């Protein structure tokens, strides 16, 4: 793979503005198989070569700001202020399905297959099969759609505010939704039955991370809470943020958080102790990922920064249960492009030796 000479960490070596770019600001970005997908306030989605920054494809059809995209299998899903979600053929650059039914903008997306759910049967006892898209909206609902037909399979009602984030546990047939009403709700993924409500946050629930039946939630109340997914009990609160918590990632006994105060933080999940603060961004951090003991943080300031976290992870590994270590060792390793699936603003060439180069996709 061709790699350009990277700039030293902490410096941004920006390329010139490239032709074929978005006509307004980028709202979300996802890396997938050596390509970057971005959506924008210009109503379009674009595919880019992550090495050259060249625009490879443009997906047109939305009539308002595109909030979120999700690449899954050969599908590209998108959600927009035009109140629709859409499904596109990645290779053919054409829309293949439209999901219409929300009364307001679509904010968040998730995808699953019935093959990932054991004994998937509807409330009427009928076998459920196929690919499904889950959407969350400012209309206060989450909807589950058949990808093949575009029909709404079920609507989940209960929140009194916008649904901002989703988390899936296919094996336990559960969907978790976070909302501006300060609650998290759990639902049976197949039947749509409401299960539990988690109520201790004092602000909007912005992001969710599910690990070993522990649910971590980041909120506008400047905290992260850890809940037992089986009971809904809050067992720990992580503080120290000076603004909303906008991103979460669990790795090796450490919880990494991104915040509107432009800092990332590392907490020991067992003790709740703040272990490190990562400073350098100038605006809200919207995505966090970890790969090979390196922390990646992406921000609306248009940069992706990399941080050495080997010391933090090594320290926390000592306190982790042997069973958890065995589970993680058996987890298949994925490429960085597959792992880093929640970015905003820009993408970068693969880092070498703690260095990176930023490519602006504008």
C-alpha positions as a Markdown table, in Angstrom:
| # | Residue | x | y | z |
|---|---|---|---|---|
| 1 | Unk | 0.0 | 0.0 | 0.0 |
| 2 | Unk | 1.3 | 3.4 | -1.0 |
| 3 | Unk | 1.9 | 5.7 | 2.1 |
| 4 | Unk | 2.8 | 9.3 | 2.0 |
| 5 | Unk | 5.4 | 10.6 | 4.4 |
| 6 | Unk | 3.5 | 11.5 | 7.5 |
| 7 | Unk | 3.8 | 14.7 | 9.5 |
| 8 | Unk | 5.0 | 14.7 | 13.1 |
| 9 | Unk | 2.3 | 14.2 | 15.7 |
| 10 | Unk | 0.6 | 17.3 | 16.8 |
| 11 | Unk | 1.0 | 19.0 | 13.4 |
| 12 | Unk | -1.6 | 19.1 | 10.7 |
| 13 | Unk | -0.2 | 18.7 | 7.2 |
| 14 | Unk | -3.3 | 19.7 | 5.1 |
| 15 | Unk | -3.7 | 19.0 | 1.5 |
| 16 | Unk | -5.2 | 21.6 | -0.8 |
| 17 | Unk | -8.9 | 21.7 | -1.3 |
| 18 | Unk | -9.8 | 19.0 | -3.9 |
| 19 | Unk | -12.2 | 19.3 | -6.8 |
| 20 | Unk | -15.5 | 17.4 | -6.4 |
| 21 | Unk | -15.8 | 18.2 | -2.7 |
| 22 | Unk | -18.8 | 18.9 | -0.6 |
| 23 | Unk | -20.4 | 22.4 | -0.9 |
| 24 | Unk | -21.1 | 22.7 | 2.8 |
| 25 | Unk | -19.8 | 21.3 | 6.1 |
| 26 | Unk | -19.4 | 17.5 | 6.7 |
| 27 | Unk | -21.7 | 16.1 | 9.3 |
| 28 | Unk | -20.4 | 12.5 | 9.6 |
| 29 | Unk | -17.8 | 10.2 | 8.2 |
| 30 | Unk | -17.1 | 6.4 | 8.1 |
| 31 | Unk | -14.0 | 4.5 | 6.9 |
| 32 | Unk | -14.6 | 1.2 | 5.2 |
| 33 | Unk | -12.2 | -0.9 | 3.1 |
| 34 | Unk | -9.7 | 1.8 | 2.2 |
| 35 | Unk | -12.5 | 4.3 | 1.4 |
| 36 | Unk | -14.1 | 7.1 | 3.3 |
| 37 | Unk | -17.8 | 7.9 | 3.2 |
| 38 | Unk | -18.9 | 11.4 | 4.2 |
| 39 | Unk | -22.3 | 13.1 | 4.4 |
| 40 | Unk | -22.9 | 16.8 | 4.4 |
| 41 | Unk | -25.3 | 19.7 | 4.9 |
| 42 | Unk | -25.1 | 20.0 | 1.0 |
| 43 | Unk | -27.6 | 17.0 | 1.0 |
| 44 | Unk | -25.1 | 14.6 | -0.6 |
| 45 | Unk | -23.0 | 11.6 | 0.4 |
| 46 | Unk | -19.6 | 11.1 | -1.1 |
| 47 | Unk | -17.0 | 8.3 | -1.3 |
| 48 | Unk | -13.3 | 9.1 | -1.2 |
| 49 | Unk | -10.0 | 7.5 | -1.7 |
| 50 | Unk | -8.4 | 7.8 | 1.8 |
| 51 | Unk | -4.8 | 8.0 | 0.3 |
| 52 | Unk | -5.3 | 10.6 | -2.4 |
| 53 | Unk | -8.4 | 12.4 | -1.1 |
| 54 | Unk | -10.0 | 12.0 | -4.5 |
| 55 | Unk | -13.8 | 11.9 | -4.7 |
| 56 | Unk | -14.8 | 8.5 | -6.1 |
| 57 | Unk | -18.6 | 8.7 | -6.0 |
| 58 | Unk | -21.5 | 11.0 | -5.2 |
| 59 | Unk | -24.9 | 9.8 | -3.8 |
| 60 | Unk | -27.7 | 12.2 | -4.5 |
| 61 | Unk | -31.4 | 12.1 | -3.5 |
| 62 | Unk | -31.8 | 13.6 | 0.0 |
| 63 | Unk | -33.5 | 17.0 | 0.0 |
| 64 | Unk | -32.0 | 18.3 | 3.3 |
| 65 | Unk | -29.0 | 17.9 | 5.6 |
| 66 | Unk | -27.7 | 14.3 | 5.8 |
| 67 | Unk | -27.0 | 13.6 | 9.5 |
| 68 | Unk | -25.7 | 10.1 | 9.6 |
| 69 | Unk | -24.4 | 7.3 | 7.4 |
| 70 | Unk | -23.7 | 3.6 | 8.0 |
| 71 | Unk | -21.9 | 1.2 | 5.7 |
| 72 | Unk | -23.0 | -2.4 | 6.4 |
| 73 | Unk | -22.3 | -5.3 | 4.0 |
| 74 | Unk | -22.9 | -3.9 | 0.5 |
| 75 | Unk | -25.3 | -1.3 | 1.8 |
| 76 | Unk | -24.8 | 2.4 | 2.5 |
| 77 | Unk | -27.6 | 3.7 | 4.8 |
| 78 | Unk | -28.2 | 7.4 | 5.4 |
| 79 | Unk | -30.5 | 9.5 | 7.6 |
| 80 | Unk | -31.5 | 13.1 | 7.0 |
| 81 | Unk | -33.4 | 16.1 | 8.1 |
| 82 | Unk | -35.8 | 15.4 | 5.2 |
| 83 | Unk | -37.4 | 12.8 | 7.5 |
| 84 | Unk | -36.2 | 9.8 | 5.5 |
| 85 | Unk | -33.6 | 7.2 | 5.7 |
| 86 | Unk | -32.3 | 5.7 | 2.5 |
| 87 | Unk | -30.3 | 2.7 | 1.3 |
| 88 | Unk | -27.8 | 2.9 | -1.5 |
| 89 | Unk | -25.8 | 0.5 | -3.6 |
| 90 | Unk | -22.2 | 1.3 | -2.7 |
| 91 | Unk | -20.8 | 0.3 | -6.0 |
| 92 | Unk | -23.6 | 1.5 | -8.4 |
| 93 | Unk | -24.1 | 4.9 | -6.7 |
| 94 | Unk | -27.8 | 4.6 | -6.8 |
| 95 | Unk | -30.6 | 4.6 | -4.3 |
| 96 | Unk | -32.2 | 1.2 | -3.9 |
| 97 | Unk | -34.6 | 1.8 | -1.0 |
| 98 | Unk | -36.3 | 4.7 | 0.9 |
| 99 | Unk | -37.6 | 4.4 | 4.5 |
| 100 | Unk | -40.3 | 7.0 | 5.0 |
| 101 | Unk | -42.5 | 7.3 | 8.1 |
| 102 | Unk | -40.7 | 9.5 | 10.7 |
| 103 | Unk | -42.4 | 12.8 | 11.4 |
| 104 | Unk | -39.1 | 14.6 | 11.9 |
| 105 | Unk | -35.4 | 14.2 | 11.1 |
| 106 | Unk | -33.6 | 10.9 | 11.3 |
| 107 | Unk | -30.6 | 11.2 | 13.7 |
| 108 | Unk | -29.1 | 7.7 | 14.3 |
| 109 | Unk | -28.9 | 4.4 | 12.5 |
| 110 | Unk | -28.2 | 0.7 | 13.3 |
| 111 | Unk | -28.3 | -2.4 | 11.1 |
| 112 | Unk | -28.7 | -6.1 | 12.0 |
| 113 | Unk | -29.6 | -9.4 | 10.3 |
| 114 | Unk | -32.0 | -12.0 | 11.6 |
| 115 | Unk | -29.2 | -14.5 | 11.2 |
| 116 | Unk | -27.5 | -12.8 | 14.1 |
| 117 | Unk | -30.5 | -13.3 | 16.4 |
| 118 | Unk | -31.3 | -16.7 | 17.9 |
| 119 | Unk | -34.9 | -17.9 | 17.5 |
| 120 | Unk | -36.1 | -14.6 | 15.9 |
| 121 | Unk | -39.9 | -14.8 | 16.1 |
| 122 | Unk | -42.4 | -11.9 | 16.1 |
| 123 | Unk | -45.0 | -11.2 | 18.8 |
| 124 | Unk | -47.4 | -13.4 | 16.8 |
| 125 | Unk | -44.9 | -16.3 | 16.8 |
| 126 | Unk | -44.0 | -15.9 | 13.1 |
| 127 | Unk | -40.4 | -16.5 | 12.1 |
| 128 | Unk | -38.6 | -13.2 | 11.3 |
| 129 | Unk | -35.9 | -13.1 | 8.6 |
| 130 | Unk | -34.0 | -10.7 | 6.5 |
| 131 | Unk | -31.9 | -7.5 | 7.1 |
| 132 | Unk | -33.2 | -4.7 | 9.2 |
| 133 | Unk | -32.5 | -1.0 | 9.7 |
| 134 | Unk | -33.1 | 0.7 | 13.0 |
| 135 | Unk | -33.6 | 4.5 | 13.0 |
| 136 | Unk | -33.9 | 7.0 | 15.8 |
| 137 | Unk | -35.6 | 10.4 | 15.2 |
| 138 | Unk | -36.4 | 13.8 | 16.8 |
| 139 | Unk | -40.0 | 12.7 | 16.7 |
| 140 | Unk | -39.3 | 10.6 | 19.8 |
| 141 | Unk | -39.5 | 7.2 | 18.2 |
| 142 | Unk | -37.3 | 4.4 | 17.0 |
| 143 | Unk | -38.4 | 2.4 | 14.0 |
| 144 | Unk | -37.3 | -0.9 | 12.7 |
| 145 | Unk | -37.5 | -1.4 | 8.9 |
| 146 | Unk | -37.3 | -4.3 | 6.5 |
| 147 | Unk | -34.4 | -3.4 | 4.2 |
| 148 | Unk | -35.7 | -5.4 | 1.3 |
| 149 | Unk | -39.2 | -3.7 | 1.1 |
| 150 | Unk | -38.7 | -0.4 | 2.9 |
| 151 | Unk | -41.7 | -1.2 | 5.1 |
| 152 | Unk | -41.8 | -0.4 | 8.7 |
| 153 | Unk | -41.7 | -3.6 | 10.8 |
| 154 | Unk | -42.4 | -1.8 | 14.1 |
| 155 | Unk | -42.4 | 1.6 | 15.8 |
| 156 | Unk | -41.0 | 1.9 | 19.3 |
| 157 | Unk | -42.8 | 4.6 | 21.3 |
| 158 | Unk | -42.0 | 5.7 | 24.9 |
| 159 | Unk | -39.4 | 8.4 | 24.8 |
| 160 | Unk | -40.6 | 12.0 | 25.3 |
| 161 | Unk | -37.7 | 13.5 | 23.5 |
| 162 | Unk | -35.5 | 12.9 | 20.4 |
| 163 | Unk | -33.8 | 9.5 | 20.1 |
| 164 | Unk | -30.1 | 10.4 | 19.8 |
| 165 | Unk | -28.3 | 7.0 | 20.0 |
| 166 | Unk | -28.8 | 3.3 | 19.6 |
| 167 | Unk | -27.0 | 0.1 | 20.8 |
| 168 | Unk | -27.8 | -3.4 | 19.8 |
| 169 | Unk | -27.3 | -6.8 | 21.6 |
| 170 | Unk | -28.4 | -9.3 | 18.9 |
| 171 | Unk | -27.6 | -12.4 | 21.0 |
| 172 | Unk | -30.0 | -11.2 | 23.8 |
| 173 | Unk | -32.5 | -9.7 | 21.3 |
| 174 | Unk | -32.2 | -6.2 | 22.9 |
| 175 | Unk | -32.2 | -2.7 | 21.6 |
| 176 | Unk | -31.1 | 0.2 | 23.8 |
| 177 | Unk | -32.1 | 3.8 | 22.9 |
| 178 | Unk | -30.8 | 7.1 | 24.4 |
| 179 | Unk | -32.8 | 10.3 | 24.3 |
| 180 | Unk | -33.0 | 14.0 | 25.1 |
| 181 | Unk | -35.6 | 13.1 | 27.7 |
| 182 | Unk | -32.5 | 12.0 | 29.8 |
| 183 | Unk | -33.5 | 8.3 | 29.8 |
| 184 | Unk | -32.3 | 5.0 | 28.3 |
| 185 | Unk | -34.9 | 2.5 | 27.3 |
| 186 | Unk | -34.5 | -1.2 | 26.4 |
| 187 | Unk | -36.7 | -3.0 | 23.9 |
| 188 | Unk | -37.1 | -6.6 | 22.7 |
| 189 | Unk | -35.5 | -6.3 | 19.3 |
| 190 | Unk | -37.8 | -8.8 | 17.6 |
| 191 | Unk | -41.2 | -8.1 | 19.3 |
| 192 | Unk | -40.8 | -4.4 | 20.1 |
| 193 | Unk | -41.8 | -5.0 | 23.7 |
| 194 | Unk | -40.5 | -2.3 | 26.1 |
| 195 | Unk | -38.4 | -3.9 | 28.8 |
| 196 | Unk | -36.8 | -1.3 | 31.2 |
| 197 | Unk | -36.1 | 2.4 | 31.6 |
| 198 | Unk | -32.9 | 3.8 | 33.1 |
| 199 | Unk | -33.5 | 7.2 | 34.7 |
| 200 | Unk | -30.6 | 8.6 | 36.6 |
| 201 | Unk | -29.1 | 11.0 | 34.0 |
| 202 | Unk | -29.9 | 14.7 | 34.4 |
| 203 | Unk | -29.4 | 15.6 | 30.7 |
| 204 | Unk | -29.7 | 14.2 | 27.2 |
| 205 | Unk | -28.2 | 10.7 | 26.6 |
| 206 | Unk | -25.9 | 11.3 | 23.7 |
| 207 | Unk | -23.9 | 8.1 | 23.2 |
| 208 | Unk | -24.0 | 4.4 | 24.3 |
| 209 | Unk | -21.5 | 1.6 | 24.5 |
| 210 | Unk | -22.4 | -2.0 | 25.5 |
| 211 | Unk | -19.7 | -4.3 | 26.8 |
| 212 | Unk | -20.2 | -7.7 | 28.4 |
| 213 | Unk | -23.8 | -6.7 | 29.5 |
| 214 | Unk | -22.5 | -3.5 | 31.0 |
| 215 | Unk | -24.0 | -0.4 | 29.3 |
| 216 | Unk | -22.1 | 2.8 | 29.4 |
| 217 | Unk | -24.0 | 6.1 | 28.6 |
| 218 | Unk | -22.5 | 9.5 | 27.9 |
| 219 | Unk | -24.7 | 12.5 | 28.7 |
| 220 | Unk | -25.1 | 16.2 | 28.4 |
| 221 | Unk | -25.0 | 16.2 | 32.3 |
| 222 | Unk | -21.2 | 15.8 | 31.9 |
| 223 | Unk | -21.1 | 12.3 | 33.2 |
| 224 | Unk | -20.8 | 8.7 | 32.0 |
| 225 | Unk | -22.8 | 6.1 | 33.9 |
| 226 | Unk | -22.3 | 2.3 | 33.9 |
| 227 | Unk | -25.5 | 0.2 | 34.1 |
| 228 | Unk | -26.1 | -3.5 | 34.6 |
| 229 | Unk | -28.0 | -4.2 | 31.4 |
| 230 | Unk | -29.9 | -7.1 | 33.0 |
| 231 | Unk | -31.4 | -5.1 | 35.9 |
| 232 | Unk | -31.1 | -1.4 | 34.9 |
| 233 | Unk | -29.1 | -0.7 | 38.1 |
| 234 | Unk | -26.5 | 2.2 | 37.9 |
| 235 | Unk | -23.3 | 0.9 | 39.4 |
| 236 | Unk | -20.8 | 3.7 | 38.7 |
| 237 | Unk | -20.6 | 7.3 | 37.6 |
| 238 | Unk | -17.5 | 8.7 | 35.8 |
| 239 | Unk | -17.1 | 12.5 | 36.3 |
| 240 | Unk | -14.5 | 15.1 | 35.4 |
| 241 | Unk | -15.9 | 16.3 | 32.1 |
| 242 | Unk | -16.4 | 20.0 | 31.7 |
| 243 | Unk | -19.0 | 19.7 | 28.9 |
| 244 | Unk | -21.3 | 17.1 | 27.4 |
| 245 | Unk | -19.9 | 13.6 | 26.8 |
| 246 | Unk | -20.1 | 13.0 | 23.1 |
| 247 | Unk | -18.2 | 9.7 | 22.4 |
| 248 | Unk | -17.4 | 6.5 | 24.3 |
| 249 | Unk | -15.1 | 3.5 | 23.7 |
| 250 | Unk | -14.2 | 0.6 | 26.0 |
| 251 | Unk | -10.9 | -1.1 | 25.6 |
| 252 | Unk | -8.9 | -3.4 | 27.9 |
| 253 | Unk | -10.4 | -2.4 | 31.2 |
| 254 | Unk | -10.3 | 1.3 | 30.2 |
| 255 | Unk | -13.2 | 3.6 | 29.3 |
| 256 | Unk | -12.2 | 6.3 | 26.9 |
| 257 | Unk | -14.5 | 9.3 | 26.6 |
| 258 | Unk | -14.7 | 12.3 | 24.2 |
| 259 | Unk | -16.3 | 15.6 | 25.3 |
| 260 | Unk | -17.5 | 18.9 | 24.1 |
| 261 | Unk | -14.7 | 20.4 | 26.2 |
| 262 | Unk | -12.4 | 19.1 | 23.4 |
| 263 | Unk | -10.6 | 16.6 | 25.7 |
| 264 | Unk | -10.5 | 12.8 | 25.7 |
| 265 | Unk | -10.2 | 11.0 | 29.0 |
| 266 | Unk | -9.3 | 7.5 | 30.2 |
| 267 | Unk | -11.0 | 6.0 | 33.2 |
| 268 | Unk | -10.3 | 2.7 | 35.0 |
| 269 | Unk | -13.7 | 0.9 | 34.6 |
| 270 | Unk | -13.2 | -1.1 | 37.9 |
| 271 | Unk | -12.4 | 1.9 | 40.2 |
| 272 | Unk | -13.8 | 4.8 | 38.2 |
| 273 | Unk | -10.6 | 6.6 | 38.6 |
| 274 | Unk | -9.6 | 9.2 | 36.0 |
| 275 | Unk | -6.2 | 8.1 | 34.7 |
| 276 | Unk | -5.3 | 10.5 | 31.9 |
| 277 | Unk | -6.6 | 13.5 | 30.0 |
| 278 | Unk | -5.7 | 13.9 | 26.3 |
| 279 | Unk | -5.6 | 17.6 | 25.2 |
| 280 | Unk | -5.0 | 18.9 | 21.7 |
| 281 | Unk | -8.3 | 19.3 | 19.9 |
| 282 | Unk | -10.0 | 22.7 | 19.7 |
| 283 | Unk | -13.6 | 21.6 | 19.3 |
| 284 | Unk | -16.0 | 18.8 | 20.3 |
| 285 | Unk | -14.7 | 15.2 | 20.0 |
| 286 | Unk | -17.3 | 13.1 | 18.1 |
| 287 | Unk | -15.5 | 9.8 | 17.7 |
| 288 | Unk | -13.1 | 7.6 | 19.6 |
| 289 | Unk | -11.5 | 4.3 | 18.5 |
| 290 | Unk | -8.6 | 2.1 | 19.8 |
| 291 | Unk | -6.3 | 0.0 | 17.6 |
| 292 | Unk | -3.0 | -1.7 | 18.6 |
| 293 | Unk | -2.8 | 0.3 | 21.9 |
| 294 | Unk | -3.2 | 3.6 | 20.0 |
| 295 | Unk | -6.1 | 5.9 | 20.7 |
| 296 | Unk | -7.7 | 7.7 | 17.7 |
| 297 | Unk | -9.8 | 10.8 | 18.3 |
| 298 | Unk | -11.8 | 12.6 | 15.6 |
| 299 | Unk | -13.2 | 16.1 | 16.1 |
| 300 | Unk | -15.3 | 18.8 | 14.5 |
| 301 | Unk | -12.1 | 20.8 | 14.4 |
| 302 | Unk | -11.3 | 18.8 | 11.2 |
| 303 | Unk | -8.5 | 16.7 | 12.6 |
| 304 | Unk | -7.9 | 13.1 | 13.7 |
| 305 | Unk | -5.2 | 12.8 | 16.5 |
| 306 | Unk | -3.4 | 9.7 | 17.7 |
| 307 | Unk | -2.2 | 9.0 | 21.2 |
| 308 | Unk | 0.0 | 6.3 | 22.8 |
| 309 | Unk | -2.1 | 4.5 | 25.5 |
| 310 | Unk | 0.0 | 1.5 | 26.1 |
| 311 | Unk | 0.8 | 2.5 | 29.6 |
| 312 | Unk | -2.8 | 3.0 | 30.5 |
| 313 | Unk | -4.0 | -0.3 | 29.1 |
| 314 | Unk | -1.1 | -2.3 | 30.6 |
| 315 | Unk | -2.0 | -0.9 | 34.0 |
| 316 | Unk | -5.6 | -1.8 | 33.7 |
| 317 | Unk | -5.1 | -5.2 | 32.3 |
| 318 | Unk | -3.7 | -6.4 | 35.7 |
| 319 | Unk | -7.1 | -5.8 | 37.3 |
| 320 | Unk | -9.3 | -7.5 | 34.7 |
| 321 | Unk | -10.9 | -10.9 | 35.4 |
| 322 | Unk | -9.2 | -13.9 | 33.7 |
| 323 | Unk | -12.6 | -14.8 | 32.0 |
| 324 | Unk | -12.8 | -11.4 | 30.3 |
| 325 | Unk | -9.2 | -11.7 | 29.1 |
| 326 | Unk | -10.0 | -15.1 | 27.6 |
| 327 | Unk | -13.1 | -13.7 | 25.8 |
| 328 | Unk | -11.1 | -10.8 | 24.3 |
| 329 | Unk | -8.4 | -13.1 | 23.1 |
| 330 | Unk | -10.9 | -15.2 | 21.2 |
| 331 | Unk | -12.5 | -12.1 | 19.6 |
| 332 | Unk | -11.5 | -12.0 | 15.8 |
| 333 | Unk | -9.2 | -9.1 | 15.0 |
| 334 | Unk | -10.6 | -6.5 | 12.6 |
| 335 | Unk | -8.9 | -4.0 | 10.4 |
| 336 | Unk | -8.6 | -0.4 | 11.5 |
| 337 | Unk | -11.0 | 0.7 | 8.7 |
| 338 | Unk | -13.7 | -1.7 | 10.1 |
| 339 | Unk | -13.1 | -0.6 | 13.7 |
| 340 | Unk | -13.0 | 3.1 | 13.1 |
| 341 | Unk | -16.7 | 3.4 | 12.1 |
| 342 | Unk | -18.0 | 6.5 | 13.8 |
| 343 | Unk | -16.0 | 9.5 | 12.6 |
| 344 | Unk | -16.8 | 13.1 | 11.9 |
| 345 | Unk | -15.2 | 15.8 | 9.7 |
| 346 | Unk | -12.1 | 14.2 | 8.1 |
| 347 | Unk | -10.1 | 11.0 | 7.6 |
| 348 | Unk | -6.4 | 10.3 | 7.6 |
| 349 | Unk | -3.9 | 8.0 | 6.1 |
| 350 | Unk | -2.9 | 5.0 | 8.3 |
| 351 | Unk | -0.5 | 6.2 | 11.1 |
| 352 | Unk | 3.1 | 5.0 | 11.4 |
| 353 | Unk | 5.1 | 5.3 | 14.6 |
| 354 | Unk | 2.8 | 7.7 | 16.3 |
| 355 | Unk | 2.6 | 10.1 | 13.3 |
| 356 | Unk | -0.3 | 11.1 | 11.0 |
| 357 | Unk | -1.3 | 13.2 | 8.1 |
| 358 | Unk | -4.6 | 14.9 | 7.8 |
| 359 | Unk | -6.5 | 15.0 | 4.5 |
| 360 | Unk | -9.4 | 17.5 | 4.4 |
| 361 | Unk | -12.4 | 16.2 | 2.4 |
| 362 | Unk | -14.0 | 19.6 | 1.7 |
